[in-house]
Amino acid sequence: MSETYEGGCHCGALRYQIRGPLTDVAHCHCSVCRQVSGGLLITWVTRPCTDFQWLSGTPQRYDSSPSCVRYFCSRCGAHVALTTDLSPETIDITVTTLDNPMLAQPKRHIWTDNRLPWLHLDEHLPGEPHETL
């Protein structure tokens, strides 16, 4: 039997399920993630699209760049997931929307060229100056 994890937005209008291990977890420092979240970064877990399904609700779609689509709740505004043409077979899910986010331990930093210079978080993890596929 495969591992399964569930999560959703703050108000509960969106619910999802992920199958498989939560092994590809990264802190993203890109300026777009900061702007759309209002936070210092977003921590993502990446899974094959085939391992993700919406259980309830229909997310709103926001095309944040020509290659990236972000999905959020139209009711509470929670940013839940994104897909990108750079890796069309995967989906990134915001770790903080998992029911048990403590299970998704970050393994790396991405887009570190955009990291805020005064932010010091998990500095022992490897970093990538820009996204690599």
Stockholm file with secondary structure:
# STOCKHOLM 1.0

chainA/1-133         MSETYEGGCHCGALRYQIRGPLTDVAHCHCSVCRQVSGGLLITWVTRPCTDFQWLSGTPQRYDSSPSCVRYFCSRCGAHVALTTDLSPETIDITVTTLDNPMLAQPKRHIWTDNRLPWLHLDEHLPGEPHETL
#=GR chainA/1-133 SS CCCEEEEECSSSSCEEEEESCCCCEEEECCHHHHHHHSSSCEEEEEEEGGGEEEEESCCEEEEEETTEEEEECTTTCCEEEEEETTSTTEEEEEGGGBSSGGGSCCCEEECGGGCCTTCCCCTTSCEESSCCC
#=GC SS_cons         CCCEEEEECSSSSCEEEEESCCCCEEEECCHHHHHHHSSSCEEEEEEEGGGEEEEESCCEEEEEETTEEEEECTTTCCEEEEEETTSTTEEEEEGGGBSSGGGSCCCEEECGGGCCTTCCCCTTSCEESSCCC
//
